[in-house]
Amino acid sequence: MKTLYLDCQMGAAGDMLTAALWELLPDREGFLRRMNALGLPGVHIEARHVFRCGIGGTCFAVTVDGEEECAAPHEHSHAGHGSHHHHHGSLSDITALVTSLPLPESVRAHVLAVYRLLAEAESAVHGVSMEQIHFHEIGTLDAVADITAVCLLLEELKPEQIIVSPVHVGSGHVRCAHGLLPVPAPATALLLQGIPLYGGSVQGELCTPTGAALVKHFASSFGPLPSMRVERIGYGMGQKEFEQANCLRALWGETETGANRDDAVELCCNVDDMTPEAVAFATEELLAGGALDVWTLSAGMKKSRPGILLCVLCQACDRENMLTLLFRHTSTLGVREYPCRRYTLHRFERTVSTPLGDLRQKVSRGYGVQRSKYEYEDLARLARQTHCSLADILRQAEP
């Protein structure tokens, strides 16, 4: 299985991710030409070969109207104060800009999904709606370029899984548009919830909001370097010098295809006084909150009442959130917990070209089997647009 491993011992930032992934490409210059031809207003991107602690790697530089956009302390490359005159502050501004770019639909969807994660985090931190959020540093054109570049690079590389190391966030404080904040900054900390992270002796912000959002969006799992045959290694360099090499390392190679051991928690409760609509709503809220699966079974309750057994499967780290949702959206007075040992196939999503255009396809592998199916929402959209049945669309999609 083609695997991308991201080694974040010095954090994660948009430009460092871009540079590390760029070094994995066979046609690096071609990618730079394609990026610079996208039409980001006044933007020019170049790759510079630099050394950090004697290690050679790539540092990406973005200029806007001929002026280099050095990253601010709360963004990108751990650099000093920068000049940020090019703001696209709101989510609607970003959406309009990204929509205007000649990007594949799958890449555009990834870019907007990353920005939505950023907007959700900023909204929660500042207590305002996402429509009221103004991005400051992450709304500048160099941030848009970095996020777009990472999404394009992953589209070209097409890893079947992305594994990320625990993320080093740094320590101390960082000055941003809102003042002096602890490291990791509040939005970064919120984005990294549920992700293994650690601090250390390095003073400064090593993981930026952009880096955190990209890692959160694309990572298949987090953990140590797996057993893999490494084929290529990329080094994405930060702009600031530390005693430790300031780089993000990307390792590309082959891992054995097999099943994942994925331990989970099963939460169950009995209810006999809820309407079907209320049960359906609770199910939707649990799934939206991160449940791996939710199901119901008919049950005979005391006093001969018909009822249901409501079951939720979730990761152990999501237990408290699931319990909160169960008590909020059901009438239960108690929830039972069972540890669950789960074995899963490796799963990933890819975009394939079909006679009907690009469609998302879900693929699973392991135990000597491989399965794939098209994303239902893509098929349903085409069926509605063409007034055909799902079966007709599926037949037309087959090459």
KOLMAR-758550 format. One record per residue (C-alpha): residue in one letter; x, y, z. Coordinates in steps of 0.25 Angstrom, whole numbers, plus 5000, padded with zeros to 4 digits. Example, Ala and Ser with C-alpha at 12.3 -4.5 7.8 and 13.67 -1.06 7.14 Angstrom:
KOLMAR-758550
A504949825031/S505549965029/
***
This chain:
KOLMAR-758550
M500050005000/K500550144996/T500850215009/L501250355013/Y501750375026/L501950515032/D502950535042/C502550655050/Q503650665061/M503750815058/G502350835056/A501450865044/A501250985036/G500651005022/D501951045015/M502750935021/L501750825017/T501750885003/A503250875002/A503350735008/L502250684998/W502850754986/E504150684988/L503450554986/L502950594972/P503750544960/D503350664952/R503650774962/E503850894952/G502550854945/F501750864958/L502351004961/R501851054947/R500450994949/M500351064963/N500851194957/A499851184945/L498651174955/G498351314955/L498451354970/P498551504969/G499951554968/V500551424974/H501851364970/I502351234977/E503851184976/A504651074983/R505951104990/H506951004994/V507451035008/F508150965019/R507750945034/C508750885043/G509550825031/I508250765025/G507850805011/G506450835008/T505450925001/C504851055007/F503651114999/A503551264997/V502251334993/T502351474987/V501051564985/D501251674975/G502751654976/E502751664991/E503151544999/E502051505009/C502851465021/A502051385031/A501551445043/P501751385056/H500351325057/E500551265043/H501451175034/S502951165035/H503251205050/A503751335044/G503851475050/H502851585048/G502451595033/S501651685024/H500251645022/H499551745013/H498751645005/H497551605013/H496351515009/G495751525023/S494451445023/L494051305019/S493251355008/D494451435002/I495251315003/T494151224996/A493951324985/L495451334982/V495651184982/T494451154974/S495051254963/L496351164962/P496451064951/L496550944960/P496050804960/E494750794967/S495350694977/V496450794980/R495550904982/A494650824991/H495950795000/V496350945000/L494950985005/A494850875015/V496250915021/Y495751065022/R494451015028/L495250945039/L495951075042/A494651155042/E494051055052/A495251065061/E495351215060/S493751225062/A493851135075/V495051215081/H494451355078/G493051325081/V492451375068/S491851315056/M492751255044/E492151365035/Q492651475045/I494051415045/H495251495039/F496451405037/H497551515039/E498851435036/I498251315030/G497451395020/T498651455013/L498951404999/D500251325004/A499351245013/V498351215001/A499551174993/D500051085003/I498751015006/T498451004991/A499850944988/V499750834999/C498350794993/L498950794979/L500150714983/L499350604990/E498450594978/E499750574969/L500350474979/K499150404982/P499550334995/E498650214999/Q498850255014/I499450375021/I500050345035/V500550455044/S501450455055/P501150525069/V501150675066/H502250755073/V501550895076/G502650965083/S502551045096/G502451195101/H501551295095/V501351355081/R500851495077/C499751495067/A498651595062/H497951575075/G499151595085/L500051505092/L499551365093/P500051235099/V500651125090/P499951055084/A499051165080/P497551145084/A497051115070/T498251015068/A497950945081/L496550925077/L496850875063/L497850775070/Q496850715079/G496850565079/I498250575072/P499550525079/L500350655082/Y501450695091/G502250815095/G503750825098/S504950925101/V504750995087/Q504251135090/G503251175079/E502051135071/L502451005063/C501050965059/T500151075052/P498651075050/T498851045036/G499750925038/A498850875049/A497650885039/L498350815028/V498850705037/K497450685043/H496750685029/F497750585022/A498250495033/S497750345032/S498450315046/F499450365056/G500650285062/P502050245060/L502750215047/P502150085042/S502949965036/M503050015021/R504050015010/V504450155008/E504550204993/R504650354994/I504950455006/G504550605005/Y505050715015/G504150845016/M504950945023/G504451055033/Q505051195031/K505551215045/E506751145051/F506751065064/E507750975070/Q506950855065/A506750845050/N505550925047/C504850835036/L503650745034/R504050615028/A503150535018/L503450385015/W502850325003/G502850175002/E502150035002/T501449975014/E500849835015/T499449825012/G498649765023/A497649795034/N497649905044/R497549875059/D496549985063/D496049975077/A494750045080/V493750065091/E492250025090/L491250105098/C489850055100/C488550105106/N487050055107/V485950155104/D484450135103/D483850275103/M484450335091/T483750365078/P484350305065/E484650445060/A485450475073/V486250345072/A486550385057/F487050525062/A487950465073/T488550365063/E488850485053/E489450565065/L490350445069/L490850425055/A491150565053/G491850575066/G492850465062/A492250335065/L492850215056/D491450155056/V490050165062/W488950055062/T487650025068/L487049885072/S485649855076/A485549815091/G484449775101/M484549865113/K483949845127/K482449855129/S482349795115/R482649925108/P483349915094/G484649995094/I485950005087/L487349975090/L488250095084/C489650065082/V490850155079/L492250115074/C493350215076/Q494850235078/A495150235093/C495650385092/D494250425088/R493550355099/E493150475107/N492650545095/M491750425092/L491250415106/T490850565106/L490150545093/L489350425098/F488950495111/R488550615103/H487750555092/T487150435098/S486250405110/T487250305116/L487650315131/G488950225129/V489850175118/R490650045118/E492050035113/Y492749915107/P494149905101/C494149865087/R495349805079/R495149835064/Y495849795052/T495749875039/L496149875025/H497049995020/R496150095015/F496350215006/E495650304996/R496150334982/T495650414970/V495550334957/S495250384943/T493950324937/P493150344924/L492250434933/G493450514939/D494250504951/L493550424962/R494050394977/Q494250244979/K494350174993/V495450064993/S495649965004/R496849865005/G497349755014/Y497249605017/G497449575002/V496249654997/Q496049784991/R494649854989/S494249984983/K493050064981/Y492650204976/E492250304986/Y490750304987/E490550454987/D491350474974/L490450364967/A489150424973/R489550564969/L489750514954/A488450434955/R487650564959/Q488350644948/T488050544937/H486750494942/C487250354942/S487250244952/L488450214961/A488650074954/D488650154940/I489750244945/L490550134951/R490550054938/Q490950184930/A492150214940/E492750074938/P493950094928/
***
